[in-house]
Each structure stands twice: as C-alpha cells, then as structure tokens.
Amino acid sequence: MSEVTSAPMDQTLAERFVTRVSWADRFLATVRGKRGFNRVQIYSVQELLTLSSGGAVVISGPALAVWFDDVVGDSELASAIREASAGLPLFEEAQAVLPLVAARHAEAVAMAGGAAK
C-alpha cells in the first residue's frame, strides 16, 4: 500500500483538512443503499471518512486525488491516492485510498487542535 511520505503538514494545510468546503468545492461520492446507488455530496474530509465507515462507498481514486490537489491543497496525498488506486477496479479503489486519507486526517486534526470548522 502507498504511504504519504512527507514532512509533517503545516498549520495552513491542517486547517484546510478540518474545514468544511463550499458547495462549489464539494466532492461527489456514490454509496450503495437499500435501493441501489445514490450520489452523496461531501463537504469535508471528516464527512468522507464518516460516510466510508459504513463500507458501502464507491470513490474514484483519480477524482478524489484531484479534489485533494485542487480543493484541500495536499498534492502529496493526491499523489499517494493516484498511486494506490492505479490499476484497481472502481469498486476496490475506496478500500485502497481511504486508509491514506484517514492517516493524513488524523495528523491534521492533531495539528489543528482537534476541532472541525
């Protein structure tokens, strides 16, 4: 599995990790529900992790990498996500990339003081 190998994140990036983004910057994911698949709008990294804890989320690794690169501003995580999801079927990409996101989010929460904004 890929890892985000980098120096610790700075305070600015940590704050972006725990901040809710605008409607225009949201990420769209798909979840499997009782009646099929539904699109879900995600406004924060915490929402992404909470949603994925149910296990029925489908996330495109490359699309998530673009979101982390362009919206959150973490190009190192974006690169690790691209590497981890390369060559995988779409339904397996979330399992490959979400542990990377969770580890980086834990680092951000610790640095930002633990509070989501």
Secondary structure as GFF3:
##gff-version 3
##sequence-region A 1 117
A	DSSP	alpha_helix	11	18	.	.	.	ID=ss1
A	DSSP	three_ten_helix	23	25	.	.	.	ID=ss2
A	DSSP	beta_strand	27	33	.	.	.	ID=ss3
A	DSSP	beta_strand	36	42	.	.	.	ID=ss4
A	DSSP	alpha_helix	45	52	.	.	.	ID=ss5
A	DSSP	beta_strand	57	58	.	.	.	ID=ss6
A	DSSP	alpha_helix	61	67	.	.	.	ID=ss7
A	DSSP	pi_helix	68	72	.	.	.	ID=ss8
A	DSSP	alpha_helix	75	85	.	.	.	ID=ss9
A	DSSP	alpha_helix	90	112	.	.	.	ID=ss10
###
